[in-house]
Amino acid sequence: MGELNSTNQTTSVLSPVFSQPGALRLELVSRSFTVSDNLVEALKGVNLSISSGEFVAIMGYSGSGKSTTLNILGLLDRPTAGAYFIGDILTNDLSQSERARLRKDKFGFIFQNFNLLDRYTVLQNIELAMVYQRVSGAASRRLALDLLSQLGLSGKANARPHQLSGGQAQRVAIARALINNPPIILADEPTGNLDETAAHEVVGLLKTLSARGTTVVMVTHSPEIAQYASRTVFMKSGSVVGIKGSDV
Amino acid sequence: MFKKYIHAAWLGVKSARLRTVIAVLGISMGIFLVISLLAVGRGVDTQIKEQVATIGSDVISISSTSSDQDQGPNIGGVITSGISVPTLTSDDLSTISREPSVSAATPLRYLGGDVNFGNRKTTPTFLASTDYKYPFVRDIKMLQGRFFTKKEQSDTTPKVVIGTATKVALFGEEDPLGKSISYNGRDLVVVGVADKIGSTSDEIGANNLDNSVYGPPSLVENADQGVVYSMILAKIASVSSISTTKQSIETNLAKYRSPASFNVRTEADRINTSQTILDMISAFIAIIAVISLFISGVGIMNVMVVAVTDRTREIGVRKTVGATSRNIFVQFLIETLMLTLMGGLLGVGLAVTAVFVIQKISPVTPEISGDLVGLGLGLSVVVGLIFGVGPALGAANKEPIEALQTDRS
């Protein structure tokens, strides 16, 4: 894991080169749900602009709307009002398949509960992200093995996720997020299930990616973890209530 | 991409072994039932047609109508008039023989009883009084000797021809030609042995058509009535005229006989009768097939609905990494097809085995060939497509964020 702590490490996978920066922009975005005939407003007119290569942390209490914001940013959810741009693309009216294509090309996702599939091996979990790319099986296997090696998990390729520690599982999830070399990483509480050492290792890796030009948006409860980000957005009751750090 | 779908579907199939086994067994039973029933139906169809065809497609049979209108047993390919009273006369034979398109006509009178040679005895399946034209009309070939001649028909000691099974029963390896056998206290001289006409076995039995004796009209001469017959067989010069000839015979006989007292039939009529029965059997098989395949299909659908529910989070993860709804739909449909094809292969294998066993242990000879194997596999694909679409659509339409939030993997 030590090799990943160094922000000076240069490898093909950890040093993405983008022709188009991964800039994201929310304009007066709202998201509401109906729960038992009651309207719940998860987001209320959120404005947020994230530059390409920026490392942004989103903080707030439970129910503040930070995960909903991340889901909308990752095209896993749709706003009920407002506009969401990825670069110059207005995403509101995109079809399901266009949104799927953007998810494939633009994003890597990291989740608090890892979302690894127990029926597959570690290697197969990572390869899963390449199934929908036009990459041959042999090439995707080689890439996955390279990435596992860089993440210090060479010996775990054929292990099942339940055989891994929390830190190892999150590193596998990160490998899955990185394998397509996406310009944007979205991480929802990536350190929430990790011990302190593993948490710092994982967030250090995200910092490294950001330094290489990858846009990173991370939801976290922890002020200590948020310190790795160049900017922290504070949310409360579905609204942005404060921003700390360089405002772009 | 297709290879990746196959791989993903295979992983899905492998990861839930019990579910896979249940699904495969269900569909295999359906396919097994359909294919084995069709094989049996096809075998029965062939057997009946072969039996009916022994009389020849260029022969019209005119029978005296039975008193109770029942159809009698099938003897030597001839549907007899059962317990009918023989009423066809030599006048009827002359009327039929005069038809321009009839090249030859021969009478038949079915007899019962035993024939003896020394202390050996047999009860022929087909013991008939006929005339010298019989071998021509029925295309009978001789294995030994010859058929009796026109002149020999009036001999005091009747000359007869026996079938191969009768020969074995009475004479064994001994040469029967010129030997006397007895029937109803009368001596009959064997002048020929007819070649096999389609028996399935050399053993003497109720269905052995080669256990036969053909004698002259004098066997049944009656002082009061002269000779009367239960059937006349007319050979047609051209098969294309069989229908008009049949009508002409009916018209000419009806000029002096009651139309209700005789029945004129062609092989097509007999085949039609058999075909009607076979069509009913086929319809029954089709209904059983549809029901069993429907039940199998519902079973497969149930298994796939459970699979989709169990793998909701996987669907969410796949959509997160860029899978479109179409990708998910195709993956689950292929998985269903994989299950149904495995079931189809097993079902066809079981059906082939069952056909082999039935052929060994029963008189029915089911027929299975490449087209039935193809049908079995084709049906398994169709069942997979029909019953796999619903679960696959259900999987494809899941919203990624909702799928990710499920607690199932």
Interface residues (C-beta under 8 A of the other chain):
Chain A: N71 G74 L76 D77 Q96 S97 A100 R101 R103 K104 D105 F109 F111 N115 L117 D118 R119 Y120 Q124 L128 A129 V131 Y132 Q133 R134 G137 R176 N180
Chain B: M1 K3 K4 H7 A8 L11 G12 S15 R313 E314 G316 V317 R318 K319 T320 V321 G322 A323 T324 S325 R326 N327 P400 I401 L404 S409
